[in-house]
Amino acid sequence: MVERRGRGVRSGRLRALLPAGAVAAGLGLLAVVVLYLPGAVVDHDLAGARIGPKDRLGAVNDVRGTLLQAVAGLAVLAGAYVTWRQVRVGQEGLRATREGQVTDRFGLAVEQIGSDSPAVRIGGLHALWRVADHSERDREAVTAIMAAFLRTRLRWPPTGPDAPAPDTPINSVPPLETRAPDAQTALTCMGVLCEGREPEWLNLIATDLRRADCDGLHLQGVILDRACLEAASLFSVDLTRASLAGTVLRYAELTTSFLRSARLTGADLRGALLIETDLADADLSGADLREADLCRARAPRASFRRADLRMADLRGADLSGADLRETRLEGARANSRTRWPEGFDATARGVLAADGPESPTNPLSGLTLRTDLPPLRSYP
């Protein structure tokens, strides 16, 4: 034990003497370079030739000045390198500290969204949003947590005692922001964070989003199969390549939204507003679009095979190249601006000519949640 302690003391003394030894060695080397090396260089260059003492001294001083400049340059470079290393070490330390703080905030926020208090849950969701804003690497995890929160919080058909029953008249269902403000917060956060997101798929299958406010959100590629978005406000929403198979979208406000290449097979779109909506290449096979408003909708190459478009408003709609095989169109309204597939006889399929004014675009994107929805003539 005593021997080990003695060795430790000697090692400590050696480590303490190392910097001093390095400095002494450096000074000695500098003295050799400045005092003796210039003369040796001059003698070597003269190669035995004789010159006067004054001329030799001048030559030695010239060499000494050049060497001093070189030493000074090397010192500057060494100082710059040491400074750069210190900055890098400081940056790495700051990055590690910041990542530790983000991890702590992430963990605390996840704990908060599991709280029994709605206010605490909302605070936790906003905290996660902030984490995703400041940490690109955590964005994917945050959006997945938001989606999971919605799936578990709002199941469809609803099972909780506080949720409106599935057969509750839609005018009696409170807006999502009122009946589940934490869920509305999660939906908004997720829809903002998904802008430009890759990969796009997020699971919101069988979710109760009745009368949700989704205006302007980015929900491209989101899977909403068998979900309920009855009377939801989806004004100018990006649903490109989204999957809404079997989804309830009765009375939904989808004006100016993007549903390019979206999958809406078997969806219930009765009474939905699809004014100026982009449905290019969308699959609406077997969808129920009775009484839907598709004024000026763009649906080239969309599939409406076996869909029900009775009493739908098709004035100004672009249906060029659309698949209308086995589509029911009795009582649908169209005008001279409606574009049909080449050779399609709309009159023979029961479409009515209606040259009145087309439905206007709703300019109030934030005020599209209605409470006075009329009963559908096509119900049930």
Order of alpha helices (4+ residues) and beta strands (2+ residues): alpha-alpha-alpha-alpha-alpha-alpha-alpha-beta-beta-beta-beta
